[in-house]
Amino acid sequence: MDIDWLEPEATARGSVIVIAGRGEHAHVYRRFARRIAFDGYRVAVVENDPAAAARVIADAESGLPLTVVGSDSGALTALDLAATHPAVSGVVAAGLLVAGTDAFTGGWDGELEIRSACPVHRGVLAADDALDRGTLGAEAPVATADSLTHVQVPVLVVHGGADVLSPAAEVVAVASALPGARVVVVNDGRHDILNDVSHRSVAAEIVQFLERLRLPGTPDVLLREPAGALAQ
């Protein structure tokens, strides 16, 4: 079941639609959705169904930036939606699948190891209604440099540095085809990077991206190289 719009306590700063990955049900992303909503954004979560995502896009509040966040196979769906729906202002691609992605063939314990090291998230995944187990071995479309040339909106790519399913080096190479994409590799991060041990830092990076979409052309709020910036 999808998660309908979670409303922020104050005035909404934008809308965010989260698209789950292979076999995942929407409530797997409830913690992530609540965190983003707490920072002032309306958030909805859908399973990986482009038609369902399109209906939610149509229901988003007009006049506010609309960002689509996708994980695993949902990341490519999010990128495709951005290319076909003018209402989409930006995309966050997490755990993007690329050529060279390995199909997982092990058991449940091995799948948990690949997905996340976060004990809380592992507990969520262990619930009977969380996901269809074994789906990491299912075939899924992959992103290539050629397939991403049609995406013209700002993109934040967030990927785990220890993702053994979809190697970070291959993802970084493919992301170079996205004009002006921001690529963040999470140290020791695994495949379910939105729900891994560093989920707070990942969410903070995503909120910064959302804030930049609200005010296009503005610099980062936090300067990662302050000495060079102050010298200008």
NUVEX-364647 format. One record per residue: residue in one letter; x, y, z of N, C-alpha, C in turn; residue number from 1. Coordinates in steps of 0.001 Angstrom, whole numbers, plus 524288, in hexadecimal, padded with zeros to 5 digits. Example, Ala and Ser with C-alpha at 12.3 -4.5 7.8 and 13.67 -1.06 7.14 Angstrom:
BEGIN
{"a",{83386,7E9C6,81E78},{8300C,7EE6C,81E78},{83390,7F31C,81E78},1}
{"s",{83232,7F736,81BA8},{83566,7FBDC,81BE4},{83264,8001E,81EBE},2}
***
This chain:
BEGIN
{"m",{8034C,7FB56,80000},{80000,80000,80000},{80372,804DF,80000},1}
{"d",{8020E,808AA,7FCBE},{80505,80D84,7FC79},{80428,810CD,8015B},2}
{"i",{807B9,8146A,80242},{8072A,8182B,80684},{8053C,81D4C,80429},3}
{"d",{80087,81EE4,805BC},{7FE6A,823D7,803D3},{80196,82859,80601},4}
{"w",{8007F,82CFE,8042B},{80394,8318A,8058D},{80429,8322C,80B73},5}
{"l",{80903,83241,80D4E},{80A36,833E1,812A4},{80B10,839C0,8127C},6}
{"e",{80825,83C92,81593},{8085F,84241,81560},{80C1B,84455,8198D},7}
{"p",{80F33,84852,8184B},{8128F,84ABE,81C3D},{80F56,84DCE,82025},8}
{"e",{811A7,84EDD,8249F},{80EDA,851C5,828A1},{80E1A,85779,82715},9}
{"a",{811DB,859B0,82444},{8117C,85F2C,822A1},{8103B,85F5F,81CC8},10}
{"t",{810D0,86400,81A7E},{80FCB,864B2,814ED},{8135F,86136,811B5},11}
{"a",{81121,85E93,80DDF},{8142B,85AF5,80AA5},{81817,85DE4,80746},12}
{"r",{81CD2,85BCD,806FF},{820F8,85E19,803DD},{82172,85B79,7FE84},13}
{"g",{81EDE,85712,7FDD6},{81F10,85439,7F8F4},{81C8D,84EE9,7F9A7},14}
{"s",{81C38,84BF1,7F56D},{819F4,846BA,7F589},{81E0F,842BE,7F3F4},15}
{"v",{81DEF,83E34,7F672},{821AA,83A08,7F55F},{81EAE,834F7,7F4AD},16}
{"i",{81FC0,83236,7F066},{81D75,82D1A,7EF72},{821D8,8291A,7EF92},17}
{"v",{82149,82523,7F2D4},{82530,82100,7F361},{8233D,81C28,7F087},18}
{"i",{82693,819EC,7ED30},{82536,8152F,7EA50},{82896,810B4,7EC4B},19}
{"a",{82616,80CA5,7EE3E},{828DB,80834,7F086},{82B99,804F9,7EC4D},20}
{"g",{82F2A,801A1,7EE0C},{83208,7FE48,7EA7E},{82F75,7F8FE,7E9B9},21}
{"r",{8324A,7F561,7E77F},{83036,7F038,7E632},{82E11,7ED60,7EAFD},22}
{"g",{8291A,7EC0F,7EAAC},{826A6,7E8F3,7EEC6},{8257E,7EBCD,7F3CB},23}
{"e",{826F8,7F0BA,7F43B},{82638,7F399,7F921},{820BB,7F5E2,7F96C},24}
{"h",{81E7C,7F59E,7FE0E},{8197B,7F822,7FEF0},{81A5F,7FD87,8015A},25}
{"a",{81681,800DF,800A5},{81751,8066D,801C2},{81901,8077F,8075A},26}
{"h",{816E6,80492,80B21},{817F4,80600,81095},{81D9F,8050D,8122F},27}
{"v",{820B6,80278,80ED6},{82651,801EE,80FCE},{828E1,8074F,81020},28}
{"y",{8267A,80B2B,80DA6},{828A9,81075,80D7F},{825E5,8143B,8112F},29}
{"r",{822FF,81233,814EE},{8201F,815A6,81879},{823D7,81912,81BB3},30}
{"r",{82817,816C7,81DB8},{82BCB,819DD,820D5},{82E1A,81E44,81D90},31}
{"f",{82FC0,81D05,818CE},{831F6,82100,8155A},{82DE8,8252D,8141F},32}
{"a",{8291F,82397,812F0},{82503,82752,81191},{823DD,82B01,8161C},33}
{"r",{82397,828EB,81ADC},{82289,82C3D,81F69},{826EB,83034,82042},34}
{"r",{82BC2,82E8B,81F59},{8302A,83219,82025},{82FEC,836A7,81C4C},35}
{"i",{82EB7,83578,81758},{82E6B,839A0,8136F},{829B4,83D26,81476},36}
{"a",{82559,83ADC,8161B},{820B9,83E00,81766},{821D4,84193,81C07},37}
{"f",{824DC,83FB7,81FD0},{82639,842EE,82453},{82925,847D4,822A7},38}
{"d",{82C0D,8478B,81E54},{82EF7,84C0B,81C6D},{82BC4,84F83,818CD},39}
{"g",{826A9,84EA2,81883},{82346,85261,815DE},{82156,850D0,81083},40}
{"y",{8219E,84BCD,80F3F},{82003,84A11,80A0D},{81B7A,84635,80A61},41}
{"r",{817DF,846AC,806A9},{813B0,842D1,80620},{81616,83DF5,803A5},42}
{"v",{81516,8395E,805D1},{81797,8349A,803E9},{8138A,83052,80312},43}
{"a",{813DD,82DD0,7FE95},{810BC,8292C,7FD76},{8146B,824D6,7FBB8},44}
{"v",{812F4,81FF7,7FCB9},{81620,81B7D,7FB2D},{812C8,817CA,7F7F4},45}
{"v",{814D4,8160D,7F37E},{8120F,8125D,7F028},{815AB,80DC9,7EEE2},46}
{"e",{81361,80964,7EDAE},{8166F,8050B,7EBC7},{817EF,80610,7E61A},47}
{"n",{81B64,802E2,7E3FD},{81DA8,80419,7DEDE},{819D5,802F9,7DA79},48}
{"d",{81631,80686,7D9E1},{8123C,8064B,7D5CD},{81203,80BB0,7D34D},49}
{"p",{8142C,80C4E,7CE93},{8144F,81185,7CC22},{80EF2,81414,7CBBE},50}
{"a",{80ADE,810F9,7CABA},{805A3,81339,7CA4A},{803CE,8155F,7CF89},51}
{"a",{804DA,81277,7D3C4},{8035C,8145B,7D8F7},{8066E,8193E,7DA5A},52}
{"a",{80B75,81943,7D906},{80EAB,81DDF,7DA1B},{80CB3,82294,7D70B},53}
{"a",{80B13,821B8,7D233},{80915,82607,7CF03},{8041A,82850,7D162},54}
{"r",{800CF,824F2,7D3A2},{7FC07,826EC,7D619},{7FD52,82A4C,7DAD9},55}
{"v",{80146,828BD,7DDC7},{802CA,82BDA,7E253},{80542,830FC,7E095},56}
{"i",{80849,830DE,7DC65},{80A7F,835B0,7DA3F},{80620,83981,7D8DE},57}
{"a",{80200,83781,7D66E},{7FD93,83AD6,7D4F6},{7FAD1,83D0A,7D9BE},58}
{"d",{7FB3D,83A56,7DE27},{7F896,83BFD,7E2F6},{7FBF5,83F92,7E652},59}
{"a",{800E7,84055,7E4C5},{80471,8439A,7E7D8},{8029D,84945,7E7BD},60}
{"e",{803F1,84C0C,7EBD9},{8024E,85188,7EC4A},{80525,854D7,7E846},61}
{"s",{80240,85787,7E515},{8049B,85ACC,7E109},{80734,85F90,7E37A},62}
{"g",{80B14,861A5,7E0C9},{80DC9,86642,7E2AC},{8124F,8651B,7E64D},63}
{"l",{8130A,8602A,7E7B6},{81761,85E9E,7EB07},{81B07,85AFB,7E7FE},64}
{"p",{8201B,85B0C,7E923},{823A0,8575B,7E690},{821F8,851BD,7E7B6},65}
{"l",{8223E,84E70,7E3B9},{820D2,848F5,7E446},{82599,8459C,7E30F},66}
{"t",{82741,8428D,7E6D7},{82BD7,83F37,7E63E},{82A36,8398C,7E69C},67}
{"v",{82C63,8364D,7E326},{82B59,830B4,7E343},{83044,82DF5,7E535},68}
{"v",{82FAC,82AD5,7E94C},{833F9,827E3,7EB9E},{8330E,8221C,7EA67},69}
{"g",{836F2,81F88,7E81D},{8365D,81A06,7E6E9},{83AEE,816E3,7E8F6},70}
{"s",{839D1,81218,7EAC0},{83DE6,80EA2,7ECAE},{83DF6,809A2,7E974},71}
{"d",{842B2,8078A,7E865},{8433C,802BC,7E571},{84095,80380,7E016},72}
{"s",{83D27,8000A,7DE81},{83A8C,800AF,7D974},{83728,80590,7D95D},73}
{"g",{83574,80756,7DDF0},{83258,80C1B,7DE3A},{8355F,810F0,7DCAC},74}
{"a",{83A9B,810AE,7DD02},{83DC3,81531,7DB79},{83D5A,8162D,7D59C},75}
{"l",{83D8B,811FE,7D28B},{83D09,812A5,7CCE1},{83786,8145D,7CB6F},76}
{"t",{8339F,81257,7CE36},{82E3E,81421,7CD5B},{82DCA,819F4,7CE70},77}
{"a",{83044,81BBD,7D2A0},{83020,8214C,7D3F3},{8329D,82499,7CFA5},78}
{"l",{836FF,822D3,7CD93},{839A0,825B1,7C95C},{8363E,825D6,7C475},79}
{"d",{833B3,82187,7C33A},{83046,82163,7BEA7},{82B9A,82505,7BF5E},80}
{"l",{82968,82525,7C40D},{824F8,8289A,7C510},{82684,82E52,7C47D},81}
{"a",{82B42,82F9D,7C61F},{82D0F,83507,7C5AA},{82D76,836AC,7BFF9},82}
{"a",{82EA6,832F4,7BC90},{82F3B,83437,7B703},{829FE,834BF,7B43B},83}
{"t",{825DB,832B7,7B69D},{820C5,832B7,7B3FF},{81CA2,83606,7B6C3},84}
{"h",{81DCA,83803,7BB6A},{81A0B,83B24,7BE56},{81C74,84072,7BFA5},85}
{"p",{81AD7,84488,7BCFE},{81D1F,849B8,7BDE3},{81C88,84BAD,7C379},86}
{"a",{818E8,8497F,7C66A},{8181F,84B4D,7CBCB},{81CA3,849D0,7CF59},87}
{"v",{81FD2,845E8,7CDCB},{82419,84413,7D11F},{8289C,847ED,7D0E6},88}
{"s",{82A32,849D6,7D584},{82E64,84DC0,7D5D9},{833C3,84B51,7D684},89}
{"g",{833FE,8469B,7D8C5},{83908,84425,7D9BF},{8384C,83E7C,7DB4D},90}
{"v",{83CA8,83B9D,7DB5A},{83C88,83603,7DC87},{840E8,834B3,7E05A},91}
{"v",{83FB9,83133,7E3FA},{843BA,82EC0,7E736},{843E8,828FE,7E5B9},92}
{"a",{84858,8273B,7E3B9},{8490C,821C9,7E218},{84C77,81F09,7E61D},93}
{"a",{84A3A,81B61,7E901},{84D00,81896,7ED28},{84D7B,812D6,7EBB6},94}
{"g",{85224,810A9,7EC59},{852D6,80B28,7EB0B},{851C0,80A06,7E55A},95}
{"l",{85358,80D8D,7E1ED},{85244,80D16,7DC56},{8549F,8080D,7DA2B},96}
{"l",{851AC,80571,7D6D1},{85384,800A8,7D44A},{8560C,8020B,7CF14},97}
{"v",{85AA8,7FFF4,7CE27},{85D8D,80119,7C953},{85F71,7FBFB,7C6F9},98}
{"a",{8616D,7FC40,7C230},{863BA,7F7AA,7BFB9},{8682C,7F5B1,7C32B},99}
{"g",{8684B,7F0AC,7C407},{86C1C,7EE79,7C7A3},{869C6,7ED45,7CCED},100}
{"t",{864CA,7EECF,7CDB1},{8621A,7ED76,7D27F},{86184,7E78A,7D2E2},101}
{"d",{862EC,7E55E,7D74D},{862A4,7DFB9,7D80E},{85D40,7DE2A,7DA1D},102}
{"a",{85B11,7D9FC,7D7E3},{85639,7D7D0,7D9F0},{85777,7D4B7,7DEDD},103}
{"f",{85475,7D58E,7E2F7},{8556C,7D2D9,7E7E2},{852CF,7CD7E,7E7BE},104}
{"t",{855B4,7C97D,7E948},{853A3,7C432,7E914},{853D9,7C173,7EE61},105}
{"g",{85548,7C429,7F288},{855CF,7C1BD,7F7A8},{850B7,7C192,7FAA9},106}
{"g",{85122,7C02A,7FFAA},{84C90,7BFC7,8030E},{84B48,7C4E5,805B7},107}
{"w",{8478A,7C4A3,80974},{8458D,7C957,80BF4},{849B9,7CC34,80F15},108}
{"d",{84CF0,7C956,811F5},{85106,7CBE3,8150C},{854CD,7CEDD,81186},109}
{"g",{85613,7CC9A,80D17},{8597D,7CF44,80963},{856F4,7D413,80712},110}
{"e",{851D8,7D3C9,80625},{84F0D,7D857,80414},{84F19,7DCCE,807FE},111}
{"l",{84E58,7DB97,80CF9},{84E91,7DF99,81101},{853F2,7E235,8111F},112}
{"e",{85811,7DF1F,810AA},{85D63,7E13C,810B1},{85E2C,7E50A,80C38},113}
{"i",{85C1E,7E3C7,807B8},{85CAF,7E72E,80330},{85974,7EC29,803DE},114}
{"r",{854CD,7EB9B,80616},{8513C,7F009,80658},{852F4,7F42E,80A3F},115}
{"s",{853F8,7F2AE,80F0B},{854EA,7F6A7,81311},{857A0,7F455,817CE},116}
{"a",{85AD8,7F795,81A4A},{85D44,7F61F,81F3F},{85A59,7F874,823E1},117}
{"c",{8563E,7FB75,822DC},{8534A,7FE03,8270C},{84FC4,7FA03,829C8},118}
{"p",{85073,7F926,82ED4},{84D3F,7F530,83180},{84774,7F687,83193},119}
{"v",{8462D,7FB8D,831E9},{840AA,7FD1C,831E9},{83E2E,7FBDB,82CAA},120}
{"h",{840EE,7FD37,82873},{83EBE,7FC28,82348},{83E6A,7F64B,8223B},121}
{"r",{8423C,7F361,82423},{841FA,7EDB3,82383},{83D21,7EB82,8262E},122}
{"g",{83BC8,7EDC2,82AA7},{83706,7EC18,82D4A},{83231,7ED3E,82A0C},123}
{"v",{83229,7F1BD,82776},{82DC7,7F31C,82402},{82D6F,7EF32,81F85},124}
{"l",{831E6,7EDFA,81D25},{831F8,7EA6A,818AF},{83057,7E4EB,81A2E},125}
{"a",{83138,7E374,81F18},{82FF9,7DE29,820D7},{82A1E,7DD37,82163},126}
{"a",{82707,7E160,82183},{8215B,7E0C0,821E9},{81F44,7DE0E,81D06},127}
{"d",{81B32,7DAFB,81DB8},{81921,7D7DE,8195F},{81724,7DB2F,814DB},128}
{"d",{8153B,7DFE4,8160E},{812DE,7E321,811FD},{8167A,7E76B,8100B},129}
{"a",{81B9B,7E706,8111F},{81F37,7EB34,80FA4},{820BC,7EAFB,809E3},130}
{"l",{821EB,7E651,8080A},{823AB,7E5CF,8029E},{82333,7E025,800F7},131}
{"d",{82394,7DF5B,7FBE9},{823A3,7DA16,7F9BA},{82946,7D845,7F9B2},132}
{"r",{82A88,7D48D,7FCFC},{82FF7,7D2DF,7FD99},{831FC,7D055,7F88E},133}
{"g",{836FA,7D13D,7F790},{8396F,7CEFF,7F2FC},{8391B,7D250,7EE1C},134}
{"t",{83678,7D6D3,7EE7D},{835B0,7D9FB,7E9C7},{83AA2,7DCCA,7E7FD},135}
{"l",{83EAA,7DCF3,7EB4E},{8438E,7DF48,7E97A},{84603,7DC0E,7E51C},136}
{"g",{84430,7D744,7E47C},{8461A,7D409,7E035},{842E8,7D49E,7DB3F},137}
{"a",{83E98,7D78E,7DB84},{83B42,7D845,7D6E5},{83DC9,7DBFE,7D304},138}
{"e",{83CEF,7DB0B,7CE0E},{83F01,7DE85,7CA0C},{83C5A,7E3DB,7CA66},139}
{"a",{83F55,7E7DA,7C942},{83D3F,7ED2F,7C95C},{84036,7F06F,7C560},140}
{"p",{83DB3,7F463,7C324},{84081,7F7DA,7BF8F},{84501,7FA8A,7C25D},141}
{"v",{8490F,7FBCD,7BF77},{84D8D,7FE7E,7C1B7},{84E52,803B6,7BEF8},142}
{"a",{850B9,80753,7C1BA},{851F1,80C6F,7BF7F},{85712,80C22,7BC87},143}
{"t",{8573A,80EB8,7B816},{85C0A,80F4F,7B50E},{85CC2,81511,7B3D1},144}
{"a",{8616C,81676,7B223},{86264,81BED,7B0BB},{85EA7,81DA6,7AC67},145}
{"d",{85DAF,81A40,7A8A0},{85A24,81BA0,7A453},{85485,81C35,7A62B},146}
{"s",{852E2,818DB,7A9DC},{84D6A,818FF,7AB8C},{84C2E,81DB4,7AEF3},147}
{"l",{8502B,82058,7B0F7},{84F46,824C2,7B47E},{84F9A,82A12,7B1D2},148}
{"t",{850CF,82A1D,7ACD3},{85187,82F24,7AA2B},{84C7B,83246,7A9D5},149}
{"h",{847F9,82FB0,7AA62},{842FD,83278,7A9F7},{84167,83518,7AF0C},150}
{"v",{8445C,83443,7B33E},{8430F,83696,7B855},{84593,83BF9,7B8AC},151}
{"q",{8426B,83FFC,7B928},{84464,84554,7B90C},{843A6,84843,7BE2D},152}
{"v",{84152,845D2,7C20F},{8408C,84872,7C71B},{8452F,84747,7CAA8},153}
{"p",{845F7,84A58,7CECB},{84A28,8492B,7D285},{8497B,843CA,7D4F8},154}
{"v",{84DD2,8410D,7D5A4},{84DB1,83BC1,7D7CE},{851C0,83B51,7DC29},155}
{"l",{8501F,83907,7E079},{853B2,83785,7E4A3},{85419,83195,7E496},156}
{"v",{858CE,82F9C,7E3CE},{859C3,82A00,7E3E7},{85C48,828AC,7E924},157}
{"v",{859BC,82543,7EC23},{85BC4,8239D,7F139},{85CAA,81DBE,7F101},158}
{"h",{86175,81C17,7F224},{862B1,8168D,7F17F},{86657,814B6,7F5CC},159}
{"g",{865AD,80FD8,7F753},{86900,80D95,7FB54},{86E4B,80BFF,7F932},160}
{"g",{87262,80D8F,7FBEC},{8779F,80C2F,7FA38},{878C0,80664,7FAAF},161}
{"a",{875C3,803AC,7FE02},{87679,7FE0A,7FEB9},{871F4,7FAF8,7FC56},162}
{"d",{86F58,7FD49,7F881},{86B07,7FA9F,7F5D9},{86D4B,7F663,7F251},163}
{"v",{86CA1,7F17E,7F3CF},{86ED7,7ED38,7F0AC},{86B26,7EB92,7EC51},164}
{"l",{86655,7ED7D,7EC72},{86295,7EC26,7E85E},{86360,7EF9A,7E395},165}
{"s",{8640F,7F4A7,7E483},{864C5,7F87A,7E04F},{869A0,7FBB1,7E1A0},166}
{"p",{86E23,7FA70,7DF51},{87319,7FCD9,7E0E4},{87318,802C2,7E05C},167}
{"a",{874F3,80565,7E46B},{874E5,80B1C,7E47E},{877FF,80D78,7DFFA},168}
{"a",{87C72,80B24,7DEA4},{87FA8,80D4D,7DA6C},{87CAE,80D5E,7D544},169}
{"e",{8799B,80940,7D43F},{87688,80910,7CF6C},{8722D,80D24,7CF84},170}
{"v",{86FD2,80DEA,7D40D},{86BA3,811C7,7D493},{86DC2,81741,7D3AA},171}
{"v",{87241,81877,7D5E9},{874A3,81D9E,7D532},{875CB,81E98,7CF70},172}
{"a",{877AC,81AA5,7CCBD},{878E1,81B3E,7C72B},{873F1,81C51,7C406},173}
{"v",{86FC3,8197D,7C51B},{86ADD,81A49,7C241},{8688A,81F9E,7C381},174}
{"a",{868E0,82147,7C86C},{86694,82642,7CA0F},{86915,82AE6,7C757},175}
{"s",{86DB6,82A2B,7C521},{8704C,82E78,7C259},{86D2F,8302E,7BD96},176}
{"a",{86980,82CEC,7BBD5},{86639,82E5E,7B763},{861E2,83227,7B8E4},177}
{"l",{860FB,832C9,7BDE8},{85CE9,8365B,7BFB8},{85F33,83BD0,7C049},178}
{"p",{85D13,83FA3,7BD89},{85F46,844EC,7BDC0},{85EE8,84740,7C331},179}
{"g",{8635B,84874,7C57F},{86362,84B0E,7CA8D},{861A1,847AF,7CF12},180}
{"a",{861CA,8428E,7CE6F},{86012,83F26,7D2B4},{863B8,83FA4,7D763},181}
{"r",{86180,83F26,7DBF4},{86484,83F0E,7E0C9},{864CE,83957,7E286},182}
{"v",{86972,8374E,7E32B},{86A26,831CF,7E482},{86C8E,8316C,7E9EE},183}
{"v",{86A00,82E89,7ED58},{86BD9,82DC9,7F2B3},{86C83,827F3,7F3A2},184}
{"v",{8713D,8265A,7F4FA},{8724B,820E7,7F65D},{872D3,82098,7FC44},185}
{"v",{86FB9,81D42,7FEB4},{86F8D,81CD3,80460},{8738D,818C4,80629},186}
{"n",{87717,81A60,80979},{87B31,816EC,80B5E},{878D5,81219,80E02},187}
{"d",{87A61,80D7D,80C20},{8788A,80875,80E37},{872B0,807A0,80D87},188}
{"g",{87024,80AD6,80A64},{86A81,80A41,809A6},{86921,80585,8065E},189}
{"r",{864A6,8032D,80793},{862D9,7FE95,804B6},{85E77,8000C,800EE},190}
{"h",{85BD6,7FC25,7FEC7},{85858,7FD24,7FA5B},{8538D,80063,7FBD3},191}
{"d",{8510D,7FF40,80031},{84C75,8024C,801D2},{84E50,8074A,80481},192}
{"i",{850A3,80ABF,8018B},{8538C,80F1A,803CD},{84FFF,81306,8068C},193}
{"l",{84B0A,81351,80527},{84779,816DC,807E7},{8463C,814E0,80D60},194}
{"n",{8472C,80FD4,80E42},{845D2,80D66,81341},{84A6C,80A8F,815B3},195}
{"d",{84F1C,80C3B,81478},{853B8,809B1,81696},{8556A,80C7A,81BA7},196}
{"v",{859E0,80B00,81DB9},{85BC5,80D31,822A5},{85C23,81325,8226C},197}
{"s",{85DB5,8153C,81E09},{85E78,81AEB,81D7C},{85996,81DA9,81B7C},198}
{"h",{854F3,81B97,81CAD},{8501D,81DCF,81A7C},{84F49,8237B,81C14},199}
{"r",{85124,8251A,820A4},{85075,82A92,8223C},{853B6,82E31,81EC8},200}
{"s",{85898,82CB5,81DC7},{85BFE,82FED,81A73},{859F2,8300E,814DB},201}
{"v",{85802,82B98,81302},{855D4,82B5B,80DB8},{85105,82EDA,80D59},202}
{"a",{84D98,82E93,81136},{848EF,831E9,8112B},{84A6B,837AB,8114F},203}
{"a",{84E72,83902,8144E},{85033,83E78,8148E},{8522C,8404E,80F40},204}
{"e",{85504,83CF7,80C79},{856E0,83E53,8073C},{85249,83F1E,80382},205}
{"i",{84E64,83BDA,80409},{849CD,83C56,800AB},{846D4,8415C,801E2},206}
{"v",{84652,842BF,806DA},{843A6,847A5,80836},{84689,84C50,805EE},207}
{"q",{84BBF,84C40,8060E},{84EAF,8507E,80392},{84D75,850D9,7FDC6},208}
{"f",{84D1C,84C5A,7FB3F},{84BBC,84C3C,7F5AC},{84645,84E7A,7F4CF},209}
{"l",{84296,84D02,7F821},{83D47,84F16,7F7AF},{83D31,854FE,7F865},210}
{"e",{8405D,856EE,7FBFA},{84091,85C8F,7FCE5},{842C9,85F71,7F826},211}
{"r",{8469C,85D13,7F58C},{848BF,85F8D,7F0D5},{844B2,85FAB,7EC76},212}
{"l",{84150,85BC1,7EC34},{83D32,85BC8,7E83D},{83949,86029,7E938},213}
{"r",{83878,8617D,7EE1C},{834F3,865CD,7EF6A},{83726,86AFE,7ED9C},214}
{"l",{83C4C,86B88,7EDA9},{83EDB,87075,7EC4F},{84316,86F55,7E843},215}
{"p",{8418E,86E79,7E35D},{84559,86D02,7DF55},{849B7,87107,7DECF},216}
{"g",{84E70,86F08,7DE23},{852E5,8727D,7DD49},{85596,8743D,7E23A},217}
{"t",{85356,87306,7E6BE},{855D1,8749B,7EB9D},{85A2C,870C3,7ED08},218}
{"p",{85E3D,8728F,7EFA0},{86282,86F07,7F122},{860EB,86B8E,7F5AA},219}
{"d",{8642E,867BC,7F6D2},{86342,86461,7FB58},{86309,867AB,8004D},220}
{"v",{85FB5,86623,803D8},{85F7C,868BD,808E9},{86464,86784,80C11},221}
{"l",{86606,862A2,80BE2},{86AB9,860F4,80EA0},{86F3A,860A7,80AC0},222}
{"l",{8736E,86371,80BC5},{877F1,863A0,80848},{87BB6,85F48,809A7},223}
{"r",{87C93,85BCA,80601},{88006,85756,80702},{885B1,858DB,80673},224}
{"e",{886D4,85D0E,803A4},{88C29,85EFD,80318},{88C28,864D6,80464},225}
{"p",{88B72,86620,80956},{88AB2,86BA8,80ACE},{88F4C,86F2D,80987},226}
{"a",{89419,86D1F,809C7},{8988E,87081,808AF},{89875,87290,80320},227}
{"g",{8975D,86F1B,7FF6A},{8971E,870C8,7F9FC},{89287,87467,7F900},228}
{"a",{88E1A,87356,7FB90},{8898B,876A0,7FAC8},{88A69,87C16,7FCF7},229}
{"l",{88CF7,87C81,8017A},{88DD5,88190,803E9},{891E5,884C7,800FC},230}
{"a",{89538,8822D,7FDFF},{8993D,884FD,7FB0E},{89721,88793,7F635},231}
{"q",{89260,88607,7F490},{8902A,8882E,7EFC9},{88E29,88DBD,7F0AC},232}
***
